[in-house]
Amino acid sequence: MELRQLQYALQIASERNFSRAAEKLHIAQPSLSQQLSKLEKELGVLLFQRNTSTVELTHAGALFMDQAQKIMDAVDLLRQEMSDISQLRGGKVIVGSMPITGAHLLPHVLPSFKRKYPEIEIALLEDSSMNLEKLTAGGKTDLSLLSLPLQEPSLTYEIIGEEIIDLAVPAGHPLTERTKNDIPVPVRIEELSEESFIVLKKGQGFRKITFDLCQKAGFEPKVVFESNNMETIQSLVATGMGITLVPRFISRSSRNEFVPVYLPLAEPVPSRILVIAYRRGRYLSKAAEAFIDTFKETMQELVK
């Protein structure tokens, strides 16, 4: 049994398709099928049930994949540990990030990290929070920038900061006229029950935060539009299509063309917890630990 055969089997299990697995592995499909048949013959069991349209794991296959993943993780651990010994300041960190949150935070973090560790390579992978959790659990990223709560039980995390949530409304909205000493009066979420909401599409972590806050306040948000992009949502709010909740770090500056009015929310002020997540039990290289430390330091400066 060869390590590459374990890798091939795991990729087929992940893709549930021989063609896609072969493409991801950069080998010809006949070679992939041949290696799998060789492995199954050696084991004396079928790992996959094949038919014309689907590839499904057998019971033996499911047990095999669990152990194969542990073996591949152990190999990765060994390689990482040896790399750390031989290259104290070298290495590579694959970082997953939510696109909009990353766009506002990583420009602060990455330059600082590169100044301290110029020989460490950072590879960025951007996706929705739901997909990032799956990618991180599957070992496709070393670390991922996410917000609590996490849905994937195999992940653990380190808190890097707390981000206050504001309300975004169009200019001229009645709530903008409520001031005390020229300071906006904080808005209770209960007051938004009749408002039209513009929210992120399913799969985005902040969508769940928005719905949870509204449900806790006793109502379901009336959604009039959904988008994958928080920048688009803020533009639509600015044009009067509705309101939304916005993490403070990604609220727009006045330099943008379409800028909503940002209002504070009343006590207890809602917030989201930003974390760096990674698979539970996964070895963190010195480079990955250095990235987490730099992120924490940068967040402390931003909060100040």
Contacts in CASP RR format, 6 or more apart in sequence:
PFRMAT RR
TARGET T0000
AUTHOR 0000-0000-0000
METHOD contacts of the structure
MODEL  1
MELRQLQYALQIASERNFSRAAEKLHIAQPSLSQQLSKLEKELGVLLFQR
NTSTVELTHAGALFMDQAQKIMDAVDLLRQEMSDISQLRGGKVIVGSMPI
TGAHLLPHVLPSFKRKYPEIEIALLEDSSMNLEKLTAGGKTDLSLLSLPL
QEPSLTYEIIGEEIIDLAVPAGHPLTERTKNDIPVPVRIEELSEESFIVL
KKGQGFRKITFDLCQKAGFEPKVVFESNNMETIQSLVATGMGITLVPRFI
SRSSRNEFVPVYLPLAEPVPSRILVIAYRRGRYLSKAAEAFIDTFKETMQ
ELVK
1 39 0 8 1.000
1 42 0 8 1.000
1 43 0 8 1.000
3 71 0 8 1.000
3 72 0 8 1.000
3 75 0 8 1.000
4 35 0 8 1.000
5 35 0 8 1.000
5 36 0 8 1.000
5 38 0 8 1.000
5 39 0 8 1.000
6 68 0 8 1.000
6 71 0 8 1.000
6 72 0 8 1.000
7 25 0 8 1.000
7 72 0 8 1.000
8 21 0 8 1.000
8 25 0 8 1.000
8 27 0 8 1.000
8 32 0 8 1.000
8 35 0 8 1.000
8 36 0 8 1.000
8 39 0 8 1.000
9 36 0 8 1.000
9 39 0 8 1.000
9 47 0 8 1.000
9 64 0 8 1.000
9 65 0 8 1.000
9 68 0 8 1.000
10 65 0 8 1.000
10 68 0 8 1.000
10 69 0 8 1.000
10 72 0 8 1.000
11 21 0 8 1.000
11 24 0 8 1.000
11 25 0 8 1.000
12 18 0 8 1.000
12 21 0 8 1.000
12 32 0 8 1.000
12 36 0 8 1.000
12 48 0 8 1.000
12 55 0 8 1.000
13 48 0 8 1.000
13 57 0 8 1.000
13 61 0 8 1.000
13 65 0 8 1.000
14 21 0 8 1.000
15 21 0 8 1.000
15 24 0 8 1.000
16 54 0 8 1.000
16 55 0 8 1.000
16 56 0 8 1.000
17 55 0 8 1.000
18 29 0 8 1.000
18 32 0 8 1.000
18 33 0 8 1.000
18 55 0 8 1.000
19 29 0 8 1.000
21 32 0 8 1.000
22 28 0 8 1.000
22 29 0 8 1.000
22 31 0 8 1.000
22 32 0 8 1.000
25 32 0 8 1.000
36 47 0 8 1.000
36 48 0 8 1.000
39 47 0 8 1.000
40 46 0 8 1.000
40 47 0 8 1.000
43 60 0 8 1.000
43 64 0 8 1.000
45 58 0 8 1.000
45 60 0 8 1.000
45 61 0 8 1.000
45 64 0 8 1.000
46 58 0 8 1.000
46 60 0 8 1.000
46 61 0 8 1.000
47 57 0 8 1.000
47 58 0 8 1.000
47 60 0 8 1.000
47 61 0 8 1.000
47 64 0 8 1.000
47 65 0 8 1.000
48 55 0 8 1.000
48 56 0 8 1.000
48 57 0 8 1.000
48 58 0 8 1.000
48 61 0 8 1.000
49 55 0 8 1.000
49 56 0 8 1.000
49 57 0 8 1.000
49 58 0 8 1.000
57 65 0 8 1.000
73 282 0 8 1.000
76 283 0 8 1.000
77 283 0 8 1.000
80 283 0 8 1.000
80 285 0 8 1.000
81 283 0 8 1.000
83 90 0 8 1.000
83 91 0 8 1.000
83 285 0 8 1.000
84 285 0 8 1.000
84 286 0 8 1.000
84 287 0 8 1.000
87 119 0 8 1.000
88 286 0 8 1.000
89 117 0 8 1.000
89 119 0 8 1.000
89 120 0 8 1.000
90 117 0 8 1.000
90 119 0 8 1.000
90 120 0 8 1.000
90 287 0 8 1.000
91 119 0 8 1.000
91 120 0 8 1.000
91 121 0 8 1.000
91 285 0 8 1.000
91 287 0 8 1.000
92 120 0 8 1.000
92 121 0 8 1.000
92 122 0 8 1.000
92 123 0 8 1.000
92 287 0 8 1.000
93 120 0 8 1.000
93 121 0 8 1.000
93 122 0 8 1.000
93 123 0 8 1.000
93 142 0 8 1.000
93 143 0 8 1.000
93 285 0 8 1.000
93 287 0 8 1.000
93 288 0 8 1.000
93 291 0 8 1.000
94 123 0 8 1.000
94 125 0 8 1.000
94 140 0 8 1.000
94 141 0 8 1.000
94 142 0 8 1.000
94 143 0 8 1.000
95 122 0 8 1.000
95 123 0 8 1.000
95 124 0 8 1.000
95 125 0 8 1.000
95 141 0 8 1.000
95 142 0 8 1.000
95 143 0 8 1.000
95 144 0 8 1.000
95 145 0 8 1.000
95 291 0 8 1.000
96 124 0 8 1.000
96 125 0 8 1.000
96 126 0 8 1.000
96 127 0 8 1.000
96 132 0 8 1.000
96 135 0 8 1.000
96 136 0 8 1.000
96 141 0 8 1.000
96 143 0 8 1.000
96 144 0 8 1.000
96 145 0 8 1.000
97 106 0 8 1.000
97 124 0 8 1.000
97 125 0 8 1.000
97 126 0 8 1.000
97 132 0 8 1.000
97 144 0 8 1.000
97 145 0 8 1.000
98 126 0 8 1.000
98 127 0 8 1.000
98 128 0 8 1.000
98 129 0 8 1.000
98 132 0 8 1.000
98 145 0 8 1.000
98 146 0 8 1.000
98 147 0 8 1.000
98 204 0 8 1.000
98 205 0 8 1.000
99 126 0 8 1.000
99 127 0 8 1.000
99 229 0 8 1.000
100 229 0 8 1.000
100 230 0 8 1.000
100 231 0 8 1.000
100 250 0 8 1.000
101 145 0 8 1.000
101 147 0 8 1.000
101 247 0 8 1.000
101 249 0 8 1.000
101 250 0 8 1.000
101 274 0 8 1.000
102 126 0 8 1.000
102 145 0 8 1.000
103 250 0 8 1.000
104 249 0 8 1.000
104 250 0 8 1.000
105 145 0 8 1.000
105 249 0 8 1.000
105 274 0 8 1.000
105 298 0 8 1.000
105 299 0 8 1.000
105 302 0 8 1.000
106 124 0 8 1.000
106 145 0 8 1.000
108 298 0 8 1.000
108 301 0 8 1.000
108 302 0 8 1.000
109 294 0 8 1.000
109 295 0 8 1.000
109 298 0 8 1.000
110 122 0 8 1.000
112 294 0 8 1.000
112 297 0 8 1.000
112 298 0 8 1.000
113 120 0 8 1.000
113 122 0 8 1.000
113 290 0 8 1.000
113 291 0 8 1.000
113 294 0 8 1.000
114 122 0 8 1.000
116 290 0 8 1.000
116 294 0 8 1.000
117 287 0 8 1.000
117 290 0 8 1.000
120 287 0 8 1.000
120 290 0 8 1.000
120 291 0 8 1.000
122 291 0 8 1.000
125 132 0 8 1.000
125 135 0 8 1.000
125 140 0 8 1.000
125 141 0 8 1.000
127 135 0 8 1.000
128 203 0 8 1.000
128 204 0 8 1.000
128 205 0 8 1.000
128 228 0 8 1.000
129 146 0 8 1.000
129 147 0 8 1.000
129 203 0 8 1.000
129 204 0 8 1.000
129 205 0 8 1.000
129 206 0 8 1.000
130 151 0 8 1.000
130 202 0 8 1.000
130 203 0 8 1.000
130 204 0 8 1.000
130 205 0 8 1.000
131 203 0 8 1.000
132 141 0 8 1.000
132 144 0 8 1.000
132 146 0 8 1.000
133 144 0 8 1.000
133 146 0 8 1.000
133 150 0 8 1.000
133 151 0 8 1.000
133 152 0 8 1.000
133 155 0 8 1.000
133 277 0 8 1.000
134 152 0 8 1.000
135 141 0 8 1.000
135 144 0 8 1.000
136 143 0 8 1.000
136 144 0 8 1.000
136 146 0 8 1.000
136 152 0 8 1.000
136 155 0 8 1.000
136 277 0 8 1.000
136 278 0 8 1.000
136 279 0 8 1.000
137 152 0 8 1.000
137 154 0 8 1.000
137 155 0 8 1.000
137 279 0 8 1.000
138 279 0 8 1.000
139 279 0 8 1.000
139 282 0 8 1.000
141 278 0 8 1.000
142 278 0 8 1.000
142 282 0 8 1.000
142 284 0 8 1.000
142 285 0 8 1.000
142 288 0 8 1.000
143 276 0 8 1.000
143 277 0 8 1.000
143 278 0 8 1.000
143 284 0 8 1.000
143 288 0 8 1.000
143 291 0 8 1.000
143 292 0 8 1.000
144 276 0 8 1.000
144 277 0 8 1.000
144 278 0 8 1.000
145 160 0 8 1.000
145 274 0 8 1.000
145 275 0 8 1.000
145 276 0 8 1.000
145 295 0 8 1.000
146 157 0 8 1.000
146 205 0 8 1.000
146 274 0 8 1.000
146 275 0 8 1.000
146 276 0 8 1.000
146 277 0 8 1.000
147 163 0 8 1.000
147 205 0 8 1.000
147 206 0 8 1.000
147 209 0 8 1.000
147 272 0 8 1.000
147 273 0 8 1.000
147 274 0 8 1.000
147 275 0 8 1.000
148 157 0 8 1.000
148 272 0 8 1.000
148 273 0 8 1.000
148 275 0 8 1.000
149 208 0 8 1.000
150 157 0 8 1.000
150 275 0 8 1.000
150 277 0 8 1.000
154 279 0 8 1.000
154 280 0 8 1.000
155 277 0 8 1.000
155 278 0 8 1.000
155 279 0 8 1.000
155 280 0 8 1.000
156 277 0 8 1.000
156 278 0 8 1.000
156 279 0 8 1.000
156 280 0 8 1.000
156 281 0 8 1.000
157 275 0 8 1.000
157 276 0 8 1.000
157 277 0 8 1.000
157 278 0 8 1.000
158 275 0 8 1.000
158 276 0 8 1.000
158 292 0 8 1.000
158 296 0 8 1.000
159 273 0 8 1.000
159 274 0 8 1.000
159 275 0 8 1.000
160 274 0 8 1.000
160 275 0 8 1.000
160 276 0 8 1.000
160 292 0 8 1.000
160 295 0 8 1.000
160 296 0 8 1.000
160 299 0 8 1.000
161 273 0 8 1.000
161 274 0 8 1.000
161 296 0 8 1.000
161 299 0 8 1.000
161 303 0 8 1.000
162 271 0 8 1.000
162 272 0 8 1.000
162 273 0 8 1.000
162 274 0 8 1.000
162 303 0 8 1.000
163 247 0 8 1.000
163 248 0 8 1.000
163 249 0 8 1.000
163 271 0 8 1.000
163 272 0 8 1.000
163 273 0 8 1.000
163 274 0 8 1.000
164 247 0 8 1.000
164 248 0 8 1.000
164 269 0 8 1.000
164 270 0 8 1.000
164 271 0 8 1.000
165 209 0 8 1.000
165 213 0 8 1.000
165 245 0 8 1.000
165 246 0 8 1.000
165 247 0 8 1.000
165 248 0 8 1.000
165 265 0 8 1.000
165 269 0 8 1.000
165 270 0 8 1.000
165 271 0 8 1.000
165 272 0 8 1.000
166 245 0 8 1.000
166 246 0 8 1.000
166 247 0 8 1.000
166 248 0 8 1.000
166 251 0 8 1.000
166 262 0 8 1.000
166 263 0 8 1.000
166 264 0 8 1.000
166 265 0 8 1.000
167 175 0 8 1.000
167 187 0 8 1.000
167 192 0 8 1.000
167 243 0 8 1.000
167 244 0 8 1.000
167 245 0 8 1.000
167 246 0 8 1.000
167 262 0 8 1.000
167 263 0 8 1.000
167 264 0 8 1.000
167 265 0 8 1.000
168 234 0 8 1.000
168 237 0 8 1.000
168 243 0 8 1.000
168 244 0 8 1.000
168 245 0 8 1.000
168 246 0 8 1.000
168 251 0 8 1.000
168 260 0 8 1.000
168 261 0 8 1.000
168 262 0 8 1.000
168 263 0 8 1.000
169 175 0 8 1.000
169 176 0 8 1.000
169 237 0 8 1.000
169 242 0 8 1.000
169 243 0 8 1.000
169 260 0 8 1.000
169 261 0 8 1.000
169 263 0 8 1.000
170 237 0 8 1.000
170 238 0 8 1.000
170 239 0 8 1.000
170 240 0 8 1.000
170 241 0 8 1.000
170 242 0 8 1.000
170 243 0 8 1.000
170 260 0 8 1.000
170 261 0 8 1.000
171 238 0 8 1.000
171 260 0 8 1.000
171 261 0 8 1.000
172 261 0 8 1.000
173 243 0 8 1.000
173 261 0 8 1.000
175 187 0 8 1.000
175 191 0 8 1.000
175 263 0 8 1.000
176 184 0 8 1.000
176 261 0 8 1.000
176 263 0 8 1.000
178 184 0 8 1.000
178 185 0 8 1.000
178 187 0 8 1.000
179 185 0 8 1.000
184 263 0 8 1.000
184 264 0 8 1.000
186 263 0 8 1.000
186 264 0 8 1.000
186 265 0 8 1.000
186 266 0 8 1.000
186 267 0 8 1.000
186 269 0 8 1.000
187 263 0 8 1.000
187 264 0 8 1.000
187 265 0 8 1.000
187 266 0 8 1.000
188 217 0 8 1.000
188 265 0 8 1.000
188 266 0 8 1.000
189 213 0 8 1.000
189 214 0 8 1.000
189 216 0 8 1.000
189 217 0 8 1.000
189 265 0 8 1.000
189 266 0 8 1.000
189 270 0 8 1.000
190 217 0 8 1.000
190 218 0 8 1.000
190 219 0 8 1.000
192 214 0 8 1.000
192 217 0 8 1.000
192 219 0 8 1.000
192 221 0 8 1.000
192 243 0 8 1.000
193 214 0 8 1.000
193 217 0 8 1.000
193 218 0 8 1.000
193 219 0 8 1.000
194 222 0 8 1.000
195 221 0 8 1.000
195 222 0 8 1.000
195 242 0 8 1.000
195 243 0 8 1.000
196 222 0 8 1.000
196 223 0 8 1.000
196 224 0 8 1.000
196 241 0 8 1.000
196 242 0 8 1.000
196 243 0 8 1.000
197 210 0 8 1.000
197 214 0 8 1.000
197 221 0 8 1.000
197 222 0 8 1.000
197 223 0 8 1.000
197 224 0 8 1.000
197 242 0 8 1.000
197 243 0 8 1.000
197 244 0 8 1.000
198 223 0 8 1.000
198 224 0 8 1.000
198 225 0 8 1.000
198 226 0 8 1.000
198 227 0 8 1.000
198 233 0 8 1.000
198 236 0 8 1.000
198 237 0 8 1.000
198 241 0 8 1.000
198 242 0 8 1.000
198 243 0 8 1.000
198 244 0 8 1.000
199 207 0 8 1.000
199 210 0 8 1.000
199 211 0 8 1.000
199 221 0 8 1.000
199 223 0 8 1.000
199 225 0 8 1.000
199 226 0 8 1.000
199 233 0 8 1.000
199 244 0 8 1.000
200 206 0 8 1.000
200 207 0 8 1.000
200 210 0 8 1.000
200 226 0 8 1.000
200 227 0 8 1.000
200 228 0 8 1.000
200 230 0 8 1.000
200 233 0 8 1.000
201 207 0 8 1.000
201 226 0 8 1.000
201 227 0 8 1.000
201 228 0 8 1.000
204 228 0 8 1.000
206 230 0 8 1.000
206 245 0 8 1.000
206 247 0 8 1.000
206 272 0 8 1.000
209 245 0 8 1.000
209 270 0 8 1.000
209 272 0 8 1.000
210 221 0 8 1.000
210 244 0 8 1.000
210 245 0 8 1.000
211 220 0 8 1.000
211 221 0 8 1.000
213 245 0 8 1.000
213 270 0 8 1.000
214 220 0 8 1.000
214 221 0 8 1.000
224 241 0 8 1.000
224 242 0 8 1.000
225 233 0 8 1.000
225 236 0 8 1.000
225 241 0 8 1.000
225 242 0 8 1.000
227 233 0 8 1.000
227 236 0 8 1.000
230 246 0 8 1.000
230 250 0 8 1.000
231 252 0 8 1.000
233 244 0 8 1.000
234 244 0 8 1.000
234 246 0 8 1.000
234 251 0 8 1.000
234 252 0 8 1.000
234 258 0 8 1.000
234 259 0 8 1.000
234 260 0 8 1.000
235 257 0 8 1.000
235 258 0 8 1.000
236 242 0 8 1.000
237 243 0 8 1.000
237 244 0 8 1.000
237 260 0 8 1.000
238 258 0 8 1.000
238 259 0 8 1.000
238 260 0 8 1.000
239 258 0 8 1.000
244 260 0 8 1.000
245 265 0 8 1.000
245 270 0 8 1.000
246 262 0 8 1.000
247 272 0 8 1.000
249 302 0 8 1.000
251 262 0 8 1.000
252 258 0 8 1.000
252 259 0 8 1.000
252 260 0 8 1.000
253 259 0 8 1.000
274 299 0 8 1.000
276 291 0 8 1.000
276 292 0 8 1.000
276 295 0 8 1.000
278 284 0 8 1.000
278 288 0 8 1.000
284 292 0 8 1.000
END
